Amino acid sequence: MNSIEIKKLSLNFGEVVVLKDLNLTIEKGEFLVLLGASGCGKSTLLNCVAGLLDVTDGQIFINGQNVTWLEPSQRGIGMVFQSYALYPQMTVKGNLSFSLKNAKLSKDEIEKRVQNASEILQIEDLLKRKPAALSGGQRQRVAIGRALVRDVEVFLFDEPLSNLDAKLRTDLRVEIKRLHQKLDNTMIYVTHDQIEAMTLANRIAIMRDGLILQLDNPKTIYNFPVNKYVAEFIGSPGMNFLKGAILPNDKPTFKLDGGWCESPDLSNYMFYEPIKTETQAWLGIRPENVVFGDDAKNMPVKFSLEVEVVEPMGANTLVWSKMGGQEFRFMVDGNTTLSIGERVTVGFDPVHSSVFDLDSEDRL
Amino acid sequence: MLTKVQSERFFIGSIMLAFAALIMATVGIKPQLFQNLQFLILLVSLLLVIWIGFKAGKFEIITNRLRIRAMGWLIAATFSAALWSFAQKSTQLLFPALKEFRKIWNTFEPFALFATVVCILFALLLFIVGSRDSKLERPGFIERSLVNNLSSKIAALPMVLTAVGVFVIATLWTVYHSFTNSRMLPKSEFIGFAQYERLWSSDRWYMSIENLAIYGICSLIFSLFIGFMLAALLDQKTRFENTFRTIFLYPFALSFIVTGLVWQWILNPDYGVEKIVRSLGFESFVFNPLYDIDIVIYGILVAGLWQGTGFIMCLMLAGLRGIDQEIWKAARVDGIPMWKTYIQIVIPMMRPVFITTLVIIAAGIIKVYDLVVAQTSGGPGISSEVPAKYVYDYMFSAQNLGQGFAASTMMLVSVLIVLIPFAYLEYGRRKHA
């Protein structure tokens, strides 16, 4: 059963078109992450679902009910904001129970729900404190609790971890995932952090300029990005791109500009449709898929390059170098010692690569 | 053997003495006994310098960390001394070119001399402070409290003196003289509480207090309420917000006198609202608040509100803009009606703005004077008198300073009665929290 259905949603701010003809279906219990750079319309979309923005055109259904023109409180949603948006002069308990009191629930019921939510979020000790006396992580827990007590079907998160420091962010990320596994509610989560998106999501919607570029599970998005923008956006460090042309033979090959190494054989690459003519294209390969040293010898494509910058990251070390005038990064084991200026042999298997058209930047 | 530090201290000390001698010679000392004191001091300081020179072998200001700053002041002193000397006849004789700018030099002459003395004083002060500590590599107490940010302290000094002079000394002086029978000029002839007895037995004072109470309470409530309502309405992403804000704020740009005159005309039965409505055909229409003893203060109140609410609105609007937009969103998601969001969430969050506004309104209430003068001059009869007008009239028209001082002391006392518990609640509690 579909939990949320968005049909032909459009939103304009005056002349500016923010969302255009957007369709999106979210299943019950699904964790959907809206991912994109700032200004791509992801928060706007979330606000439309929440009912905080009036849509220009289109319809939104939550649990089969058309909620396009309903007030936010009547849509059966709970929302968590980036700045926590706690009511500063109320205690934690006051924050949790304010909406319930307003909905005229019985005292016992309120007590029960607050108790339940604070147990789940482990904020029982904090109930008497005011938000000013809480740390960022605790505040965000309370904010989640405020959505939790309302006993809603759909949770909306608007960059909830962006105001926290790196350590807390990781901790709370896991907790949100646990919460989702426990409650099994539908959740929509807006973020610009791809790690959060990859770790939390059942499906990720990558947005750009008010359009969803790709909507798929994290694995597919990571391995088969539909265009160069998605390929660049997902993955850290970012994908390497090599310019060249595809030669359509029985065995299609990728002729690299400059011809600084043998042309990678693309016969095992899954093209959407067979290439008929010679096509200018980008060959994308993730730094994680590039191997180095002895392993490289068995790879179909191998070449040597000069180490320029070494970034040790603990488990791995990221090596920066240049290949035919373009940046080329690859990962080596954290224990490898490399010196600047050293020439090393690296290689990769074209099966792991992605090929994009040079002009349209779409996957081929 | 003297240490480097000691020699420096003595050296600076002797310069101090010489400077003192110079000042004494300039000012001149009257009593016979001290007539030649400056020469004596100069002699002592000279002897001291010679002695130190003999002992230490050289005169150097090396150890003193503040010497650069002191030198700066000395250079400044030299400049102003030069400026002063340009105005002197003998210098002008030496350099005839200076004569052409005689006017400029003459203007600067007195300032330059004064500045020279002040600059030298500062330089000496720095030398003393710098050489005070035995371990010169580290600032001592005096240096930390006095010399750090010296320029800002110097700059703040006039304002500190003004504040102390006006607010503390003048207030005390006023209270003191309210117990005397000063008439046109202040006297120190005490008559106890007589001025207060007279004050509290005067109908006019009672009327003033009553009017101030009505005006104060109404103006406080209405300007807060109207100001906040206007701000809340403007905050709803209103179109032409800037235009409305300007219109609402415009009256604030007018002085009370102009406001008073405008409203006097509007409320005047001969050419104001009453005239217009009557000319529309309602012949028996009566609307002349400024001529009605019972409601005249409300006529003044209307003018005051018209003038002041725009500003209150701007303060409130600024406060509303300071509220995180996500709070509004959260309240909407929680299903809290807008009026309830305002009352239970937004207004408590705007507490600091409300306090500021309250202080501004309260100050405006206490000092209301020109509005009354422009609209009614306290009439009809004494029915629109206010305390500030009472004070002014007694001090400058009735030439009874003592009575005016007593009234203003009463105003001060009433302000303090309101202010002290408020300040205690506001700031005393924060200390404990």
Interface residues (C-beta under 8 A of the other chain):
Chain A: N47 A50 G51 L52 E71 P72 S73 Q74 I77 G78 M79 F81 Q82 S83 Y84 A85 L86 Y87 P88 Q89 F98 S99 N102 A103 A143 R146 A147 R150 D158
Chain B: D324 E326 I327 K329 A330 A331 R332 V333 D334 G335 I336 P337 K340 Q344 I345 P348 M349
